[in-house]
């Protein structure tokens, strides 16, 4: 059981890190798009 856990843990860590990185990238892109839309709206006024 311990051997299986030791084998799976690095894979889980990589998967979790990848998931978090993907979420952060998505949030940054979404925030950037929202910010540029706001900037465009303000520019039209």
mmCIF file as Biopython writes it, N, C-alpha, C and O atoms, coordinates in Angstrom:
data_model
#
loop_
_atom_site.group_PDB
_atom_site.id
_atom_site.type_symbol
_atom_site.label_atom_id
_atom_site.label_alt_id
_atom_site.label_comp_id
_atom_site.label_asym_id
_atom_site.label_entity_id
_atom_site.label_seq_id
_atom_site.pdbx_PDB_ins_code
_atom_site.Cartn_x
_atom_site.Cartn_y
_atom_site.Cartn_z
_atom_site.occupancy
_atom_site.B_iso_or_equiv
_atom_site.auth_seq_id
_atom_site.auth_asym_id
_atom_site.pdbx_PDB_model_num
ATOM 1   N N  . UNK A ? 1  ? 0.833   -1.207 0.000   1.0 0.0 1  A 1 
ATOM 2   C CA . UNK A ? 1  ? 0.000   0.000  0.000   1.0 0.0 1  A 1 
ATOM 3   C C  . UNK A ? 1  ? 0.869   1.260  0.000   1.0 0.0 1  A 1 
ATOM 4   O O  . UNK A ? 1  ? 0.612   2.205  -0.746  1.0 0.0 1  A 1 
ATOM 5   N N  . UNK A ? 2  ? 1.899   1.259  0.846   1.0 0.0 2  A 1 
ATOM 6   C CA . UNK A ? 2  ? 2.788   2.423  0.931   1.0 0.0 2  A 1 
ATOM 7   C C  . UNK A ? 2  ? 3.527   2.633  -0.393  1.0 0.0 2  A 1 
ATOM 8   O O  . UNK A ? 2  ? 3.751   3.768  -0.815  1.0 0.0 2  A 1 
ATOM 9   N N  . UNK A ? 3  ? 3.903   1.518  -1.046  1.0 0.0 3  A 1 
ATOM 10  C CA . UNK A ? 3  ? 4.608   1.615  -2.324  1.0 0.0 3  A 1 
ATOM 11  C C  . UNK A ? 3  ? 3.724   2.241  -3.395  1.0 0.0 3  A 1 
ATOM 12  O O  . UNK A ? 3  ? 4.181   3.058  -4.195  1.0 0.0 3  A 1 
ATOM 13  N N  . UNK A ? 4  ? 2.455   1.848  -3.400  1.0 0.0 4  A 1 
ATOM 14  C CA . UNK A ? 4  ? 1.493   2.409  -4.354  1.0 0.0 4  A 1 
ATOM 15  C C  . UNK A ? 4  ? 1.321   3.897  -4.108  1.0 0.0 4  A 1 
ATOM 16  O O  . UNK A ? 4  ? 1.285   4.694  -5.045  1.0 0.0 4  A 1 
ATOM 17  N N  . UNK A ? 5  ? 1.215   4.267  -2.827  1.0 0.0 5  A 1 
ATOM 18  C CA . UNK A ? 5  ? 1.047   5.673  -2.449  1.0 0.0 5  A 1 
ATOM 19  C C  . UNK A ? 5  ? 2.248   6.493  -2.901  1.0 0.0 5  A 1 
ATOM 20  O O  . UNK A ? 5  ? 2.097   7.597  -3.426  1.0 0.0 5  A 1 
ATOM 21  N N  . UNK A ? 6  ? 3.453   5.939  -2.692  1.0 0.0 6  A 1 
ATOM 22  C CA . UNK A ? 6  ? 4.689   6.634  -3.075  1.0 0.0 6  A 1 
ATOM 23  C C  . UNK A ? 6  ? 4.766   6.805  -4.593  1.0 0.0 6  A 1 
ATOM 24  O O  . UNK A ? 6  ? 5.338   7.777  -5.087  1.0 0.0 6  A 1 
ATOM 25  N N  . UNK A ? 7  ? 4.188   5.854  -5.324  1.0 0.0 7  A 1 
ATOM 26  C CA . UNK A ? 7  ? 4.228   5.920  -6.787  1.0 0.0 7  A 1 
ATOM 27  C C  . UNK A ? 7  ? 3.190   6.915  -7.318  1.0 0.0 7  A 1 
ATOM 28  O O  . UNK A ? 7  ? 3.434   7.598  -8.313  1.0 0.0 7  A 1 
ATOM 29  N N  . UNK A ? 8  ? 2.039   6.992  -6.656  1.0 0.0 8  A 1 
ATOM 30  C CA . UNK A ? 8  ? 0.935   7.834  -7.131  1.0 0.0 8  A 1 
ATOM 31  C C  . UNK A ? 8  ? 1.096   9.297  -6.711  1.0 0.0 8  A 1 
ATOM 32  O O  . UNK A ? 8  ? 0.679   10.193 -7.445  1.0 0.0 8  A 1 
ATOM 33  N N  . UNK A ? 9  ? 1.695   9.552  -5.545  1.0 0.0 9  A 1 
ATOM 34  C CA . UNK A ? 9  ? 1.805   10.912 -5.012  1.0 0.0 9  A 1 
ATOM 35  C C  . UNK A ? 9  ? 2.441   11.915 -5.985  1.0 0.0 9  A 1 
ATOM 36  O O  . UNK A ? 9  ? 1.875   12.991 -6.178  1.0 0.0 9  A 1 
ATOM 37  N N  . UNK A ? 10 ? 3.593   11.612 -6.608  1.0 0.0 10 A 1 
ATOM 38  C CA . UNK A ? 10 ? 4.182   12.585 -7.546  1.0 0.0 10 A 1 
ATOM 39  C C  . UNK A ? 10 ? 3.250   12.896 -8.712  1.0 0.0 10 A 1 
ATOM 40  O O  . UNK A ? 10 ? 3.173   14.041 -9.157  1.0 0.0 10 A 1 
ATOM 41  N N  . UNK A ? 11 ? 2.541   11.882 -9.210  1.0 0.0 11 A 1 
ATOM 42  C CA . UNK A ? 11 ? 1.603   12.078 -10.323 1.0 0.0 11 A 1 
ATOM 43  C C  . UNK A ? 11 ? 0.480   13.003 -9.883  1.0 0.0 11 A 1 
ATOM 44  O O  . UNK A ? 11 ? 0.085   13.904 -10.623 1.0 0.0 11 A 1 
ATOM 45  N N  . UNK A ? 12 ? -0.035  12.782 -8.675  1.0 0.0 12 A 1 
ATOM 46  C CA . UNK A ? 12 ? -1.103  13.631 -8.142  1.0 0.0 12 A 1 
ATOM 47  C C  . UNK A ? 12 ? -0.610  15.064 -7.972  1.0 0.0 12 A 1 
ATOM 48  O O  . UNK A ? 12 ? -1.319  16.013 -8.305  1.0 0.0 12 A 1 
ATOM 49  N N  . UNK A ? 13 ? 0.603   15.218 -7.455  1.0 0.0 13 A 1 
ATOM 50  C CA . UNK A ? 13 ? 1.169   16.556 -7.255  1.0 0.0 13 A 1 
ATOM 51  C C  . UNK A ? 13 ? 1.296   17.294 -8.582  1.0 0.0 13 A 1 
ATOM 52  O O  . UNK A ? 13 ? 0.944   18.470 -8.679  1.0 0.0 13 A 1 
ATOM 53  N N  . UNK A ? 14 ? 1.796   16.607 -9.600  1.0 0.0 14 A 1 
ATOM 54  C CA . UNK A ? 14 ? 1.944   17.214 -10.927 1.0 0.0 14 A 1 
ATOM 55  C C  . UNK A ? 14 ? 0.577   17.584 -11.480 1.0 0.0 14 A 1 
ATOM 56  O O  . UNK A ? 14 ? 0.407   18.656 -12.060 1.0 0.0 14 A 1 
ATOM 57  N N  . UNK A ? 15 ? -0.408  16.690 -11.301 1.0 0.0 15 A 1 
ATOM 58  C CA . UNK A ? 15 ? -1.766  16.929 -11.812 1.0 0.0 15 A 1 
ATOM 59  C C  . UNK A ? 15 ? -2.396  18.135 -11.131 1.0 0.0 15 A 1 
ATOM 60  O O  . UNK A ? 15 ? -3.008  18.981 -11.782 1.0 0.0 15 A 1 
ATOM 61  N N  . UNK A ? 16 ? -2.237  18.205 -9.796  1.0 0.0 16 A 1 
ATOM 62  C CA . UNK A ? 16 ? -2.801  19.330 -9.037  1.0 0.0 16 A 1 
ATOM 63  C C  . UNK A ? 16 ? -2.117  20.640 -9.442  1.0 0.0 16 A 1 
ATOM 64  O O  . UNK A ? 16 ? -2.787  21.653 -9.640  1.0 0.0 16 A 1 
ATOM 65  N N  . UNK A ? 17 ? -0.797  20.621 -9.564  1.0 0.0 17 A 1 
ATOM 66  C CA . UNK A ? 17 ? -0.054  21.826 -9.974  1.0 0.0 17 A 1 
ATOM 67  C C  . UNK A ? 17 ? -0.498  22.277 -11.363 1.0 0.0 17 A 1 
ATOM 68  O O  . UNK A ? 17 ? -0.667  23.471 -11.613 1.0 0.0 17 A 1 
ATOM 69  N N  . UNK A ? 18 ? -0.686  21.309 -12.265 1.0 0.0 18 A 1 
ATOM 70  C CA . UNK A ? 18 ? -1.121  21.614 -13.624 1.0 0.0 18 A 1 
ATOM 71  C C  . UNK A ? 18 ? -2.517  22.226 -13.608 1.0 0.0 18 A 1 
ATOM 72  O O  . UNK A ? 18 ? -2.795  23.183 -14.331 1.0 0.0 18 A 1 
ATOM 73  N N  . UNK A ? 19 ? -3.390  21.666 -12.777 1.0 0.0 19 A 1 
ATOM 74  C CA . UNK A ? 19 ? -4.767  22.164 -12.661 1.0 0.0 19 A 1 
ATOM 75  C C  . UNK A ? 19 ? -4.778  23.595 -12.136 1.0 0.0 19 A 1 
ATOM 76  O O  . UNK A ? 19 ? -5.472  24.459 -12.671 1.0 0.0 19 A 1 
ATOM 77  N N  . UNK A ? 20 ? -3.994  23.836 -11.072 1.0 0.0 20 A 1 
ATOM 78  C CA . UNK A ? 20 ? -3.922  25.174 -10.474 1.0 0.0 20 A 1 
ATOM 79  C C  . UNK A ? 20 ? -3.337  26.177 -11.474 1.0 0.0 20 A 1 
ATOM 80  O O  . UNK A ? 20 ? -3.829  27.298 -11.599 1.0 0.0 20 A 1 
ATOM 81  N N  . UNK A ? 21 ? -2.291  25.764 -12.179 1.0 0.0 21 A 1 
ATOM 82  C CA . UNK A ? 21 ? -1.674  26.645 -13.175 1.0 0.0 21 A 1 
ATOM 83  C C  . UNK A ? 21 ? -2.667  26.981 -14.286 1.0 0.0 21 A 1 
ATOM 84  O O  . UNK A ? 21 ? -2.734  28.122 -14.743 1.0 0.0 21 A 1 
ATOM 85  N N  . UNK A ? 22 ? -3.431  25.991 -14.711 1.0 0.0 22 A 1 
ATOM 86  C CA . UNK A ? 22 ? -4.443  26.214 -15.738 1.0 0.0 22 A 1 
ATOM 87  C C  . UNK A ? 22 ? -5.524  27.169 -15.272 1.0 0.0 22 A 1 
ATOM 88  O O  . UNK A ? 22 ? -5.959  28.042 -16.023 1.0 0.0 22 A 1 
ATOM 89  N N  . UNK A ? 23 ? -5.958  27.000 -14.024 1.0 0.0 23 A 1 
ATOM 90  C CA . UNK A ? 23 ? -6.985  27.880 -13.465 1.0 0.0 23 A 1 
ATOM 91  C C  . UNK A ? 23 ? -6.463  29.310 -13.352 1.0 0.0 23 A 1 
ATOM 92  O O  . UNK A ? 23 ? -7.172  30.263 -13.676 1.0 0.0 23 A 1 
ATOM 93  N N  . UNK A ? 24 ? -5.219  29.456 -12.891 1.0 0.0 24 A 1 
ATOM 94  C CA . UNK A ? 24 ? -4.620  30.787 -12.758 1.0 0.0 24 A 1 
ATOM 95  C C  . UNK A ? 24 ? -4.495  31.459 -14.122 1.0 0.0 24 A 1 
ATOM 96  O O  . UNK A ? 24 ? -4.797  32.643 -14.266 1.0 0.0 24 A 1 
ATOM 97  N N  . UNK A ? 25 ? -4.048  30.698 -15.122 1.0 0.0 25 A 1 
ATOM 98  C CA . UNK A ? 25 ? -3.911  31.246 -16.474 1.0 0.0 25 A 1 
ATOM 99  C C  . UNK A ? 25 ? -5.272  31.681 -17.001 1.0 0.0 25 A 1 
ATOM 100 O O  . UNK A ? 25 ? -5.397  32.746 -17.606 1.0 0.0 25 A 1 
ATOM 101 N N  . UNK A ? 26 ? -6.300  30.849 -16.769 1.0 0.0 26 A 1 
ATOM 102 C CA . UNK A ? 26 ? -7.659  31.170 -17.231 1.0 0.0 26 A 1 
ATOM 103 C C  . UNK A ? 26 ? -8.178  32.430 -16.545 1.0 0.0 26 A 1 
ATOM 104 O O  . UNK A ? 26 ? -8.792  33.288 -17.179 1.0 0.0 26 A 1 
ATOM 105 N N  . UNK A ? 27 ? -7.921  32.529 -15.232 1.0 0.0 27 A 1 
ATOM 106 C CA . UNK A ? 27 ? -8.354  33.712 -14.486 1.0 0.0 27 A 1 
ATOM 107 C C  . UNK A ? 27 ? -7.651  34.966 -14.997 1.0 0.0 27 A 1 
ATOM 108 O O  . UNK A ? 27 ? -8.278  36.012 -15.161 1.0 0.0 27 A 1 
ATOM 109 N N  . UNK A ? 28 ? -6.349  34.857 -15.247 1.0 0.0 28 A 1 
ATOM 110 C CA . UNK A ? 28 ? -5.584  36.003 -15.746 1.0 0.0 28 A 1 
ATOM 111 C C  . UNK A ? 28 ? -6.094  36.446 -17.110 1.0 0.0 28 A 1 
ATOM 112 O O  . UNK A ? 28 ? -6.247  37.641 -17.360 1.0 0.0 28 A 1 
ATOM 113 N N  . UNK A ? 29 ? -6.358  35.482 -17.995 1.0 0.0 29 A 1 
ATOM 114 C CA . UNK A ? 29 ? -6.860  35.804 -19.335 1.0 0.0 29 A 1 
ATOM 115 C C  . UNK A ? 29 ? -8.233  36.453 -19.237 1.0 0.0 29 A 1 
ATOM 116 O O  . UNK A ? 29 ? -8.498  37.459 -19.895 1.0 0.0 29 A 1 
ATOM 117 N N  . UNK A ? 30 ? -9.110  35.875 -18.411 1.0 0.0 30 A 1 
ATOM 118 C CA . UNK A ? 30 ? -10.463 36.421 -18.242 1.0 0.0 30 A 1 
ATOM 119 C C  . UNK A ? 30 ? -10.406 37.832 -17.676 1.0 0.0 30 A 1 
ATOM 120 O O  . UNK A ? 30 ? -11.116 38.724 -18.141 1.0 0.0 30 A 1 
ATOM 121 N N  . UNK A ? 31 ? -9.561  38.031 -16.672 1.0 0.0 31 A 1 
ATOM 122 C CA . UNK A ? 31 ? -9.409  39.343 -16.047 1.0 0.0 31 A 1 
ATOM 123 C C  . UNK A ? 31 ? -8.867  40.350 -17.055 1.0 0.0 31 A 1 
ATOM 124 O O  . UNK A ? 31 ? -9.311  41.498 -17.097 1.0 0.0 31 A 1 
ATOM 125 N N  . UNK A ? 32 ? -7.906  39.915 -17.864 1.0 0.0 32 A 1 
ATOM 126 C CA . UNK A ? 32 ? -7.296  40.791 -18.863 1.0 0.0 32 A 1 
ATOM 127 C C  . UNK A ? 32 ? -8.321  41.200 -19.917 1.0 0.0 32 A 1 
ATOM 128 O O  . UNK A ? 32 ? -8.370  42.364 -20.315 1.0 0.0 32 A 1 
ATOM 129 N N  . UNK A ? 33 ? -9.142  40.248 -20.373 1.0 0.0 33 A 1 
ATOM 130 C CA . UNK A ? 33 ? -10.185 40.544 -21.369 1.0 0.0 33 A 1 
ATOM 131 C C  . UNK A ? 33 ? -11.192 41.526 -20.781 1.0 0.0 33 A 1 
ATOM 132 O O  . UNK A ? 33 ? -11.586 42.489 -21.439 1.0 0.0 33 A 1 
ATOM 133 N N  . UNK A ? 34 ? -11.605 41.277 -19.545 1.0 0.0 34 A 1 
ATOM 134 C CA . UNK A ? 34 ? -12.574 42.157 -18.886 1.0 0.0 34 A 1 
ATOM 135 C C  . UNK A ? 34 ? -12.007 43.565 -18.757 1.0 0.0 34 A 1 
ATOM 136 O O  . UNK A ? 34 ? -12.702 44.550 -19.005 1.0 0.0 34 A 1 
ATOM 137 N N  . UNK A ? 35 ? -10.730 43.647 -18.363 1.0 0.0 35 A 1 
ATOM 138 C CA . UNK A ? 35 ? -10.082 44.940 -18.169 1.0 0.0 35 A 1 
ATOM 139 C C  . UNK A ? 35 ? -9.968  45.687 -19.496 1.0 0.0 35 A 1 
ATOM 140 O O  . UNK A ? 35 ? -10.189 46.898 -19.543 1.0 0.0 35 A 1 
ATOM 141 N N  . UNK A ? 36 ? -9.628  44.983 -20.569 1.0 0.0 36 A 1 
ATOM 142 C CA . UNK A ? 36 ? -9.495  45.644 -21.870 1.0 0.0 36 A 1 
ATOM 143 C C  . UNK A ? 36 ? -10.862 46.081 -22.392 1.0 0.0 36 A 1 
ATOM 144 O O  . UNK A ? 36 ? -10.963 47.113 -23.054 1.0 0.0 36 A 1 
ATOM 145 N N  . UNK A ? 37 ? -11.910 45.318 -22.107 1.0 0.0 37 A 1 
ATOM 146 C CA . UNK A ? 37 ? -13.268 45.718 -22.494 1.0 0.0 37 A 1 
ATOM 147 C C  . UNK A ? 37 ? -13.662 46.999 -21.766 1.0 0.0 37 A 1 
ATOM 148 O O  . UNK A ? 37 ? -14.238 47.910 -22.360 1.0 0.0 37 A 1 
ATOM 149 N N  . UNK A ? 38 ? -13.345 47.058 -20.472 1.0 0.0 38 A 1 
ATOM 150 C CA . UNK A ? 38 ? -13.663 48.249 -19.676 1.0 0.0 38 A 1 
ATOM 151 C C  . UNK A ? 38 ? -12.899 49.445 -20.239 1.0 0.0 38 A 1 
ATOM 152 O O  . UNK A ? 38 ? -13.442 50.544 -20.352 1.0 0.0 38 A 1 
ATOM 153 N N  . UNK A ? 39 ? -11.633 49.219 -20.590 1.0 0.0 39 A 1 
ATOM 154 C CA . UNK A ? 39 ? -10.799 50.285 -21.132 1.0 0.0 39 A 1 
ATOM 155 C C  . UNK A ? 39 ? -11.387 50.778 -22.462 1.0 0.0 39 A 1 
ATOM 156 O O  . UNK A ? 39 ? -11.416 51.982 -22.717 1.0 0.0 39 A 1 
ATOM 157 N N  . UNK A ? 40 ? -11.851 49.857 -23.303 1.0 0.0 40 A 1 
ATOM 158 C CA . UNK A ? 40 ? -12.459 50.232 -24.585 1.0 0.0 40 A 1 
ATOM 159 C C  . UNK A ? 40 ? -13.746 51.019 -24.358 1.0 0.0 40 A 1 
ATOM 160 O O  . UNK A ? 40 ? -14.000 52.014 -25.038 1.0 0.0 40 A 1 
ATOM 161 N N  . UNK A ? 41 ? -14.556 50.571 -23.401 1.0 0.0 41 A 1 
ATOM 162 C CA . UNK A ? 41 ? -15.817 51.261 -23.095 1.0 0.0 41 A 1 
ATOM 163 C C  . UNK A ? 41 ? -15.544 52.686 -22.619 1.0 0.0 41 A 1 
ATOM 164 O O  . UNK A ? 41 ? -16.247 53.622 -23.001 1.0 0.0 41 A 1 
ATOM 165 N N  . UNK A ? 42 ? -14.520 52.843 -21.786 1.0 0.0 42 A 1 
ATOM 166 C CA . UNK A ? 42 ? -14.191 54.175 -21.275 1.0 0.0 42 A 1 
ATOM 167 C C  . UNK A ? 42 ? -13.662 55.054 -22.411 1.0 0.0 42 A 1 
ATOM 168 O O  . UNK A ? 42 ? -13.912 56.259 -22.437 1.0 0.0 42 A 1 
ATOM 169 N N  . UNK A ? 43 ? -12.927 54.443 -23.352 1.0 0.0 43 A 1 
ATOM 170 C CA . UNK A ? 43 ? -12.361 55.195 -24.458 1.0 0.0 43 A 1 
ATOM 171 C C  . UNK A ? 43 ? -13.437 55.722 -25.396 1.0 0.0 43 A 1 
ATOM 172 O O  . UNK A ? 43 ? -13.255 56.773 -26.010 1.0 0.0 43 A 1 
ATOM 173 N N  . UNK A ? 44 ? -14.557 55.009 -25.516 1.0 0.0 44 A 1 
ATOM 174 C CA . UNK A ? 44 ? -15.629 55.433 -26.420 1.0 0.0 44 A 1 
ATOM 175 C C  . UNK A ? 44 ? -16.396 56.630 -25.874 1.0 0.0 44 A 1 
ATOM 176 O O  . UNK A ? 44 ? -17.007 57.381 -26.635 1.0 0.0 44 A 1 
ATOM 177 N N  . UNK A ? 45 ? -16.363 56.809 -24.550 1.0 0.0 45 A 1 
ATOM 178 C CA . UNK A ? 45 ? -17.138 57.909 -23.946 1.0 0.0 45 A 1 
ATOM 179 C C  . UNK A ? 45 ? -16.612 59.225 -24.362 1.0 0.0 45 A 1 
ATOM 180 O O  . UNK A ? 45 ? -17.139 60.258 -23.951 1.0 0.0 45 A 1 
#
